[in-house]
Amino acid sequence: MSVLAVGLSHKSAPVPVLERAALSAEALPKLLQDLHHTGDVAGTFVISTCNRVEIYADVDRFHGSVAAICELLSQYSGIPTQELTGNLYVHYEERAVQHLLNVASGLDSMVVGEGQILGQVRTALNAAREHGTLGRVLGDVGSAALRAGKRAHAETGIDRAGASLVSVGIETAVAALGRPSLTGQRVLVVGAGSMSSLAATTAGRAGASRVTVANRTRGHADRLAAAVGGDTADLAELPVAIADADLVISCTGASGLVITADLVHQALARRDQARLVFLDLAMPRDVGADVADLPGVTVIGMDELADAGRTAIAVPGITDDVAAVRAIVDEEFDAYRSAAHADQVTPTVVALRAKAAEVVDTELARLEGRLQNVEGFDGHTLDEIARTVRRVVDKLLHAPTVRVKELAGSPRGDGYDEALRVLFDLDPRTVEAVTRAEPDAKVTDIAGLPAPSAQEGSGA
């Protein structure tokens, strides 16, 4: 089995395509099951954020798996396959693992070093675990990615460049308001999900004079408003709430527009202030593109934030921090690769020891049958003989099984594994059964495309 990553992000696709590819919370469980039931896929998880959709899969075959994943992405997004593949990237085997480690560490983010992606990767892994689609291979890959991401933020200063997308968005909005800061400004947050919660908290800390939350579910709005010391507004009366704001931050996860030009026109008729800024963090977008055509209105969306995010790397000294994070990613990847090589031979070692135990048990049973009528022979004697035989077998197997794990990561390491299978005539079905065994632990903080090599990714 090999790790395959198929996805699109702010680096490979324009915002309109990302909007169409965005997955709703309701669609994700069904997609996971559809992916998992694909013939060549043994495990899968999906990372879906405002600027990336990536599918990771443990697969038997490259071409068939890529074609099936592309077809499902096209089906769920409504984007024709031919158009979709022009915006995709594909990574395979070790390159796919390296890509995930870079993603979790914030190196592939729109705003380099942002920390929110680490939580999003963790959420994706746990969602797959809960729906029974993760599997052992991807569980190990995911754990390596989480370790790399945690170390990146704990051991380096990457957070200096890694202000979240929300922070960069608010900074950009403040500039559009012509203000030195958000102090004294009124902020309306539309939505009450995780991104909206971060926006409300960030706005409050930035000095907003008032934070108002409007959401379809009033109870969620009440809880978020209480948490930030703000108030709530009725989503049905959105023009009134917009009229009383300087900055509107929207991130609802709705499938259609939430804030239209007609709605904003109604709001403008109720206000005297000259400037009104909308920060649209939703994917697909919440704010209609024509809202920006209204007088005194500025709309900041993902396109503008992509440009702002690219400037974050200019923070003094951040180059050294990025280099330090890359070193951490390399360390965690090397550790993962060594463990993966050792794991490749583990099923053979387990099968070998199981066969040895079976042989010992069979011969001891035969010995007991022959000696049971011998005078002076008792159960204690048989127990001593059994312990001795098992110790001898364990000592004989210890050196070759330890050595084959050590050699697994060396050139032609697979040959040592194969040699054990042939020399001891191990049943392939037994080895396969061990390979497919899955752990129970939940993940915690711990289409016509050419096949790339194990070391190289291929852009679709």
ChimeraX attribute file (.defattr): number of C-alpha atoms within 10 A of each C-alpha:
attribute: neighborCount
match mode: 1-to-1
recipient: residues
	/A:1	15
	/A:2	18
	/A:3	24
	/A:4	27
	/A:5	25
	/A:6	25
	/A:7	27
	/A:8	25
	/A:9	24
	/A:10	20
	/A:11	16
	/A:12	17
	/A:13	19
	/A:14	15
	/A:15	21
	/A:16	13
	/A:17	19
	/A:18	25
	/A:19	20
	/A:20	17
	/A:21	27
	/A:22	23
	/A:23	25
	/A:24	16
	/A:25	10
	/A:26	8
	/A:27	11
	/A:28	19
	/A:29	18
	/A:30	13
	/A:31	21
	/A:32	21
	/A:33	17
	/A:34	14
	/A:35	26
	/A:36	22
	/A:37	13
	/A:38	16
	/A:39	13
	/A:40	20
	/A:41	24
	/A:42	22
	/A:43	27
	/A:44	29
	/A:45	34
	/A:46	26
	/A:47	20
	/A:48	22
	/A:49	20
	/A:50	23
	/A:51	24
	/A:52	22
	/A:53	20
	/A:54	20
	/A:55	21
	/A:56	26
	/A:57	31
	/A:58	24
	/A:59	23
	/A:60	16
	/A:61	15
	/A:62	19
	/A:63	15
	/A:64	16
	/A:65	22
	/A:66	23
	/A:67	16
	/A:68	18
	/A:69	23
	/A:70	22
	/A:71	18
	/A:72	17
	/A:73	26
	/A:74	19
	/A:75	14
	/A:76	18
	/A:77	18
	/A:78	12
	/A:79	16
	/A:80	13
	/A:81	17
	/A:82	12
	/A:83	11
	/A:84	21
	/A:85	24
	/A:86	13
	/A:87	19
	/A:88	20
	/A:89	20
	/A:90	25
	/A:91	27
	/A:92	26
	/A:93	21
	/A:94	19
	/A:95	21
	/A:96	24
	/A:97	24
	/A:98	21
	/A:99	19
	/A:100	26
	/A:101	29
	/A:102	22
	/A:103	21
	/A:104	30
	/A:105	32
	/A:106	28
	/A:107	23
	/A:108	19
	/A:109	26
	/A:110	24
	/A:111	25
	/A:112	26
	/A:113	32
	/A:114	27
	/A:115	23
	/A:116	20
	/A:117	20
	/A:118	23
	/A:119	15
	/A:120	15
	/A:121	23
	/A:122	20
	/A:123	18
	/A:124	22
	/A:125	26
	/A:126	20
	/A:127	21
	/A:128	25
	/A:129	20
	/A:130	13
	/A:131	14
	/A:132	15
	/A:133	26
	/A:134	29
	/A:135	21
	/A:136	18
	/A:137	21
	/A:138	24
	/A:139	24
	/A:140	16
	/A:141	21
	/A:142	27
	/A:143	19
	/A:144	24
	/A:145	30
	/A:146	26
	/A:147	20
	/A:148	30
	/A:149	30
	/A:150	17
	/A:151	16
	/A:152	27
	/A:153	21
	/A:154	11
	/A:155	12
	/A:156	17
	/A:157	18
	/A:158	29
	/A:159	18
	/A:160	18
	/A:161	25
	/A:162	26
	/A:163	19
	/A:164	23
	/A:165	26
	/A:166	23
	/A:167	18
	/A:168	20
	/A:169	25
	/A:170	23
	/A:171	18
	/A:172	17
	/A:173	25
	/A:174	19
	/A:175	13
	/A:176	18
	/A:177	20
	/A:178	9
	/A:179	13
	/A:180	9
	/A:181	16
	/A:182	23
	/A:183	16
	/A:184	13
	/A:185	19
	/A:186	20
	/A:187	28
	/A:188	29
	/A:189	29
	/A:190	30
	/A:191	27
	/A:192	28
	/A:193	16
	/A:194	12
	/A:195	20
	/A:196	24
	/A:197	21
	/A:198	18
	/A:199	29
	/A:200	31
	/A:201	18
	/A:202	17
	/A:203	27
	/A:204	20
	/A:205	12
	/A:206	17
	/A:207	15
	/A:208	19
	/A:209	14
	/A:210	19
	/A:211	25
	/A:212	25
	/A:213	32
	/A:214	27
	/A:215	25
	/A:216	14
	/A:217	12
	/A:218	15
	/A:219	12
	/A:220	17
	/A:221	28
	/A:222	19
	/A:223	17
	/A:224	26
	/A:225	23
	/A:226	13
	/A:227	13
	/A:228	19
	/A:229	14
	/A:230	21
	/A:231	18
	/A:232	23
	/A:233	21
	/A:234	16
	/A:235	19
	/A:236	11
	/A:237	12
	/A:238	21
	/A:239	20
	/A:240	20
	/A:241	22
	/A:242	28
	/A:243	21
	/A:244	21
	/A:245	23
	/A:246	22
	/A:247	27
	/A:248	24
	/A:249	28
	/A:250	27
	/A:251	27
	/A:252	27
	/A:253	23
	/A:254	14
	/A:255	16
	/A:256	13
	/A:257	15
	/A:258	18
	/A:259	21
	/A:260	14
	/A:261	16
	/A:262	14
	/A:263	16
	/A:264	23
	/A:265	15
	/A:266	15
	/A:267	19
	/A:268	23
	/A:269	11
	/A:270	14
	/A:271	15
	/A:272	9
	/A:273	12
	/A:274	11
	/A:275	17
	/A:276	24
	/A:277	21
	/A:278	25
	/A:279	25
	/A:280	25
	/A:281	26
	/A:282	26
	/A:283	27
	/A:284	27
	/A:285	27
	/A:286	24
	/A:287	26
	/A:288	17
	/A:289	14
	/A:290	11
	/A:291	19
	/A:292	17
	/A:293	11
	/A:294	15
	/A:295	12
	/A:296	12
	/A:297	17
	/A:298	19
	/A:299	21
	/A:300	20
	/A:301	20
	/A:302	27
	/A:303	13
	/A:304	13
	/A:305	22
	/A:306	20
	/A:307	12
	/A:308	17
	/A:309	24
	/A:310	14
	/A:311	14
	/A:312	19
	/A:313	18
	/A:314	10
	/A:315	12
	/A:316	10
	/A:317	13
	/A:318	21
	/A:319	14
	/A:320	13
	/A:321	20
	/A:322	22
	/A:323	13
	/A:324	17
	/A:325	26
	/A:326	18
	/A:327	14
	/A:328	22
	/A:329	27
	/A:330	16
	/A:331	13
	/A:332	21
	/A:333	20
	/A:334	13
	/A:335	12
	/A:336	19
	/A:337	17
	/A:338	16
	/A:339	15
	/A:340	17
	/A:341	18
	/A:342	19
	/A:343	16
	/A:344	17
	/A:345	25
	/A:346	20
	/A:347	21
	/A:348	25
	/A:349	25
	/A:350	16
	/A:351	23
	/A:352	22
	/A:353	17
	/A:354	14
	/A:355	17
	/A:356	17
	/A:357	15
	/A:358	12
	/A:359	12
	/A:360	16
	/A:361	15
	/A:362	11
	/A:363	14
	/A:364	17
	/A:365	13
	/A:366	11
	/A:367	13
	/A:368	15
	/A:369	10
	/A:370	10
	/A:371	13
	/A:372	13
	/A:373	10
	/A:374	9
	/A:375	7
	/A:376	8
	/A:377	12
	/A:378	13
	/A:379	10
	/A:380	9
	/A:381	10
	/A:382	17
	/A:383	12
	/A:384	10
	/A:385	14
	/A:386	17
	/A:387	11
	/A:388	12
	/A:389	16
	/A:390	15
	/A:391	12
	/A:392	12
	/A:393	15
	/A:394	14
	/A:395	11
	/A:396	11
	/A:397	15
	/A:398	13
	/A:399	10
	/A:400	14
	/A:401	20
	/A:402	12
	/A:403	11
	/A:404	22
	/A:405	22
	/A:406	15
	/A:407	18
	/A:408	23
	/A:409	17
	/A:410	12
	/A:411	8
	/A:412	10
	/A:413	18
	/A:414	16
	/A:415	13
	/A:416	19
	/A:417	21
	/A:418	13
	/A:419	12
	/A:420	18
	/A:421	18
	/A:422	11
	/A:423	8
	/A:424	12
	/A:425	11
	/A:426	18
	/A:427	14
	/A:428	12
	/A:429	10
	/A:430	16
	/A:431	19
	/A:432	13
	/A:433	11
	/A:434	15
	/A:435	18
	/A:436	13
	/A:437	11
	/A:438	12
	/A:439	9
	/A:440	9
	/A:441	8
	/A:442	14
	/A:443	21
	/A:444	13
	/A:445	15
	/A:446	14
	/A:447	16
	/A:448	12
	/A:449	15
	/A:450	13
	/A:451	16
	/A:452	16
	/A:453	13
	/A:454	14
	/A:455	12
	/A:456	15
	/A:457	20
	/A:458	16
	/A:459	18
	/A:460	19
